[in-house]
């Protein structure tokens, strides 16, 4: 009788231990995800300044988490290109510069507009239904409420990715996701410019309508204009002295030249 009762007890203890371990792993992953999201928002919204040192000992107190959790979250941000590593010297917020924004913008225009054309050609009824749903979801968040920027960004990413999902190209979506996430802090600056009257919903509506009508050339041009609006607004605001982009002032004229050159190249390629 002793053996018969002892064995199930051991199994129960082991099962409880495994379950407890699984719960702990889940809690750890959740904490890393939360820390990652907090750090990411603080970088995008400028509370952690470009090129600033990210000291683990200071961040532990600020975010009330352990060093291991912080390193995991920062490693994820390195993958997003929002944080850089310095070998054995730790982490820094990635610097910001308008030349970088110009480069990101040009890459997005080249890759995303061609992907949209292919998606419109290949997309069927399921794609059209998905695009309609994504458009309806982001339209419900317009205009963007002050406390719902994160929700809007998630829906904005979904809308753009759904537009391109008609043609099966996972690598295209991976590359564009990285570019979009890295450009998000520039988009945040543009969205918060004093007196900004940009109608993002109207831009999305134009792209959506052309895509659903199968007018790939017009949809691509509308998408290009949409992508280029952010750098154009920032450059004009810098020129007018309305905003200071951390780390970008010395490179302002060079970035303007790069963006103008990129526009001419794109215009030549489409004519």
C-alpha positions in Angstrom: 0.0 0.0 0.0 2.9 2.3 0.8 4.3 2.0 -2.7 0.9 2.5 -4.3 0.3 5.8 -2.5 3.9 7.0 -2.7 4.3 6.8 -6.5 1.3 9.0 -7.4 2.5 11.5 -4.8 5.9 11.8 -6.5 4.2 12.2 -9.8 1.9 14.9 -8.4 4.9 16.8 -6.9 6.8 16.6 -10.2 3.7 17.8 -12.2 3.2 20.7 -9.8 6.9 21.6 -10.1 6.7 21.5 -13.9 3.5 23.6 -13.9 5.1 26.0 -11.5 8.1 26.3 -13.8 5.9 26.9 -16.8 4.0 29.6 -14.9 7.3 31.3 -14.0 8.5 31.1 -17.6 5.3 32.8 -18.7 5.6 35.5 -16.1 9.2 36.2 -17.1 8.3 36.4 -20.8 5.4 38.8 -19.9 7.7 41.0 -17.9 10.3 41.1 -20.7 7.5 42.1 -23.1 6.2 44.8 -20.8 9.7 46.2 -20.3 10.4 46.1 -24.0 7.2 48.0 -24.7 8.0 50.6 -22.1 11.5 51.2 -23.3 10.3 51.3 -26.9 7.7 54.0 -26.1 10.2 56.0 -24.2 12.7 55.9 -27.1 10.0 56.8 -29.7 8.5 59.6 -27.6 11.9 61.1 -26.8 12.0 60.4 -23.1 15.2 58.4 -23.7 17.2 60.7 -26.0 19.0 59.6 -29.2 22.6 58.4 -28.6 22.1 58.4 -24.8 23.8 55.7 -22.7 21.4 53.0 -21.4 22.9 52.1 -18.0 21.5 48.9 -16.6 22.0 50.0 -13.0 20.0 53.1 -13.6 17.3 51.4 -15.7 16.7 48.7 -13.1 15.5 51.4 -10.7 13.6 53.3 -13.3 11.7 50.3 -14.6 11.7 48.3 -11.4 12.9 45.1 -13.1 16.0 42.9 -12.9 19.2 43.2 -15.0 18.4 40.0 -16.9 15.0 41.3 -17.9 16.4 44.6 -19.1 19.1 42.9 -21.2 16.5 40.7 -22.9 14.3 43.7 -23.6 17.3 45.8 -24.9 18.4 42.9 -27.1 15.0 43.0 -28.8 15.3 46.7 -29.3 18.7 46.1 -31.0 16.8 43.9 -33.5 14.4 46.8 -34.1 17.5 49.1 -34.7 16.3 51.4 -32.0 19.2 50.5 -29.7 22.8 49.9 -30.5 25.4 47.8 -28.7 29.0 48.9 -27.9 30.7 45.5 -27.5 31.3 45.0 -23.8 30.4 48.6 -23.0 26.6 48.2 -23.0 23.8 49.8 -24.9 22.9 53.2 -26.4 19.7 54.6 -27.9 20.3 54.6 -31.7 21.1 58.1 -32.9 18.6 60.0 -35.0 19.5 61.9 -38.2 17.6 63.2 -41.2 20.0 61.4 -43.5 18.8 58.2 -41.9 15.2 59.1 -42.3 15.9 59.9 -46.0 17.5 56.5 -46.5 14.6 54.7 -44.7 12.1 56.7 -46.7 13.7 55.9 -50.1 13.9 52.2 -49.2 10.2 52.1 -48.2 9.2 53.9 -51.4 11.1 51.4 -53.5 10.0 48.3 -51.8 6.5 49.1 -50.6 5.2 50.6 -53.8 6.3 47.7 -55.9 5.0 45.3 -53.3 1.6 47.1 -53.4 1.5 46.8 -57.2 2.1 43.0 -57.0 -0.4 42.6 -54.2 -3.1 44.4 -56.2 -2.5 42.1 -59.2 -2.4 38.9 -57.2 -4.9 39.7 -54.4 -8.3 37.9 -54.6 -11.5 38.1 -52.6 -9.9 37.1 -49.3 -7.3 39.8 -49.7 -9.9 42.4 -50.5 -11.9 41.4 -47.4 -8.8 41.6 -45.2 -7.9 45.0 -46.6 -11.5 46.2 -46.0 -11.3 45.0 -42.4 -7.9 46.6 -41.8 -9.1 49.9 -43.2 -12.3 49.9 -41.2 -10.3 49.2 -38.0 -7.9 52.1 -38.4 -10.7 54.4 -39.6 -12.4 53.8 -36.2 -9.3 55.3 -34.5 -9.4 58.5 -36.6 -8.7 61.2 -35.5 -6.0 59.8 -33.2 -6.9 60.4 -29.6 -3.9 61.6 -27.4 -3.9 58.5 -25.2 -4.3 56.0 -28.0 -1.2 56.5 -30.2 0.0 53.0 -29.5 -3.3 51.4 -30.5 -3.3 53.5 -33.7 0.3 52.5 -34.5 -0.6 48.8 -34.2 -3.6 49.3 -36.6 -1.5 51.4 -38.9 1.1 48.6 -39.2 -1.7 46.1 -39.8 -3.3 48.3 -42.6 0.0 48.6 -44.5 0.9 45.0 -44.1 -2.5 43.8 -45.2 -2.3 46.0 -48.3 0.9 44.2 -49.3 -0.3 40.7 -48.4 -2.0 39.9 -51.7 1.4 38.7 -53.1 3.0 36.1 -50.9 6.4 37.5 -49.9 7.2 37.0 -46.2 10.6 38.6 -46.5 9.2 41.8 -48.0 6.9 42.1 -44.9 9.9 41.4 -42.6 12.1 44.1 -44.1 9.3 46.6 -44.3 8.3 45.9 -40.7 11.8 46.7 -39.5 11.9 49.9 -41.6 8.5 51.0 -40.3 9.4 50.4 -36.7 12.7 52.3 -37.0 10.9 55.2 -38.6 8.2 55.3 -36.0 10.0 57.9 -33.8 10.3 60.2 -36.7 6.6 59.7 -37.4 5.9 60.6 -33.8 7.8 63.9 -34.1 5.9 64.7 -37.3 2.5 63.8 -35.7 3.2 66.1 -32.8 4.4 69.2 -34.8 2.8 72.5 -33.7 -0.1 73.4 -36.0 0.1 70.2 -38.0 -3.0 69.8 -40.1 -2.1 66.5 -41.8 -5.1 64.3 -42.6 -3.6 60.8 -42.3 -7.1 59.3 -42.7 -7.6 60.9 -46.0 -4.2 59.6 -47.2 -5.2 56.1 -46.1 -8.6 56.4 -47.8 -7.0 57.4 -51.1 -4.6 54.4 -51.0 -7.4 52.1 -50.0 -9.8 53.2 -52.7 -7.3 52.9 -55.5 -6.2 49.5 -54.3 -9.7 48.2 -54.1 -10.4 49.5 -57.6 -7.4 47.7 -58.9 -5.7 51.0 -60.0 -2.2 49.9 -59.1 -0.3 52.9 -60.6 -2.5 55.4 -58.8 -2.4 53.4 -55.6 1.4 53.3 -55.7 1.7 57.0 -56.2 -0.7 57.7 -53.3 1.3 55.4 -51.1 4.6 57.1 -52.1 3.1 60.5 -51.3 1.9 59.1 -47.9 5.4 57.7 -47.1 7.2 60.9 -48.0 4.9 63.3 -46.0 6.7 62.6 -42.7 10.2 63.6 -43.8 8.8 66.6 -45.8 6.9 67.8 -42.7 10.0 67.4 -40.5 12.3 69.3 -42.9 9.9 72.1 -43.2 9.4 72.3 -39.4 13.2 72.4 -38.9 13.5 75.1 -41.6 10.9 77.2 -39.9 12.4 76.6 -36.4 9.3 74.9 -35.1 11.0 71.8 -33.8 14.4 70.5 -32.9 15.1 66.9 -33.9 17.7 65.5 -31.4 20.9 64.6 -33.2 19.7 65.8 -36.6 20.5 69.5 -36.8 24.1 69.2 -38.1 22.9 67.0 -40.9 19.8 69.0 -42.0 21.1 70.4 -45.3 22.6 67.0 -46.4 19.4 65.2 -45.6 17.4 67.7 -47.7 19.7 67.2 -50.6 19.4 63.4 -50.2 15.6 63.5 -50.1 15.4 65.8 -53.2 17.8 63.4 -55.1 15.7 60.4 -54.1 12.5 62.1 -55.3 14.1 62.9 -58.7 15.3 59.3 -59.0 11.8 57.9 -58.3 10.1 60.4 -60.7 12.5 59.4 -63.4 11.8 55.7 -62.8 8.0 56.1 -63.0 7.9 58.2 -66.1 
